Amino acid sequence: KEGGSGEEVGGHSLLISEVVNARLEGRKLLQYRVSGELRLVSPAARPGTSEFRFRLRNAHRIEQVKVNDKFVKANDGMYTVSLPPTRDPKPLPLMKYVASGRWRPVPVYVDAEAAEAAGGGRGRGG
């Protein structure tokens, strides 16, 4: 099963897409694994740089995290995303994760806060 949910921060949309793999025998669950990806979707080209931060709630339910280190820096559970200007508003993968099989379902939440790199306004998504 594949699903997704989104949130908006600083004019960008954050999209979590998860794939759930489960193996059942009758009504008994034999295996369960959730892998997901957090993507940034920009509605238009970005003429200037921008930056935002996010934190994962329920991070203890995640076994593996791989960030896109070209744009994302991790520091003590806080992730800072620095985006360069772009003319091509394609979805940008920020991180991939694999959740612990002990948690069903796996509620992963993103708390995000945006700030313009040039010192402009701030926004908050939650």
C-alpha positions in Angstrom: 0.0 0.0 0.0 1.3 3.5 -0.8 0.0 6.7 0.8 1.0 10.2 1.4 0.2 13.3 3.3 1.4 16.9 3.0 2.1 20.1 4.9 3.0 23.6 3.7 6.0 25.6 5.0 7.4 28.8 3.6 5.6 28.5 0.3 6.8 25.0 -0.2 4.8 21.8 0.3 6.3 18.9 2.3 5.0 15.5 1.2 5.5 12.2 3.1 5.1 9.2 0.9 5.1 5.8 2.6 5.1 2.2 1.4 3.8 -0.5 3.7 4.8 -4.1 3.1 3.1 -6.7 5.2 2.9 -10.5 5.0 -0.1 -12.2 6.5 -0.9 -15.8 7.1 -4.7 -16.0 7.6 -5.3 -13.2 10.2 -1.8 -13.5 11.6 0.7 -10.7 10.7 4.1 -12.3 10.0 6.1 -9.4 8.7 5.6 -5.6 8.7 7.8 -2.9 7.3 7.2 0.8 6.4 9.6 2.8 4.4 9.0 6.4 3.6 10.4 9.5 1.9 10.0 13.2 2.7 9.9 15.4 -0.4 9.8 19.1 -0.9 7.5 20.3 -3.7 7.8 23.9 -4.8 4.9 25.5 -6.6 7.1 27.7 -8.8 10.8 28.5 -9.5 12.7 30.0 -6.6 14.6 33.1 -7.6 16.5 33.3 -4.3 17.8 31.0 -1.6 15.5 29.8 1.1 15.9 27.8 4.3 13.7 26.0 6.7 14.1 23.6 9.7 12.1 20.6 10.7 12.0 18.0 13.4 10.4 14.5 13.3 8.0 13.7 16.1 8.0 10.0 17.1 11.5 9.7 15.7 12.1 6.8 18.2 9.9 4.7 15.8 12.4 5.1 13.0 15.3 2.7 12.6 17.1 4.1 9.6 17.3 7.7 8.3 19.2 8.8 5.2 19.2 12.5 4.4 19.9 14.2 1.1 23.1 15.8 2.4 23.3 18.1 -0.6 20.5 20.1 0.9 19.8 18.8 4.4 22.0 19.0 7.6 21.1 17.1 10.7 22.0 18.4 14.2 20.6 16.8 17.4 17.3 15.8 15.9 16.8 19.1 14.0 17.1 19.1 10.2 18.0 22.3 8.4 17.2 22.5 4.7 19.1 25.1 2.6 17.7 25.5 -0.9 19.5 27.2 -3.8 17.7 29.3 -6.4 16.1 27.1 -9.1 14.2 27.6 -12.3 12.9 24.0 -12.3 10.3 23.3 -9.5 10.7 19.5 -9.5 10.0 17.5 -6.3 13.2 17.2 -4.2 13.8 14.2 -1.9 14.9 15.4 1.5 15.1 12.2 3.4 14.3 8.5 3.3 13.5 6.4 6.4 12.6 2.9 7.5 10.4 2.6 10.5 10.6 0.0 13.2 8.3 -3.0 12.7 7.1 -2.8 16.3 4.9 0.3 15.5 1.7 -0.2 13.6 0.7 2.2 12.2 3.8 4.4 12.1 2.7 8.0 12.8 5.6 10.2 11.7 4.9 13.9 12.0 7.0 16.8 10.7 7.2 20.0 12.7 8.6 22.7 10.3 9.6 26.3 10.5 10.6 28.5 7.5 12.9 31.5 7.3 13.9 33.4 4.2 17.7 33.3 3.8 17.7 37.0 3.1 16.1 37.8 6.5 12.5 38.0 5.2 9.4 36.7 6.9 8.9 33.5 8.9 6.2 30.9 8.6 5.3 27.8 10.5 3.7 24.5 9.5 2.5 21.9 11.8 
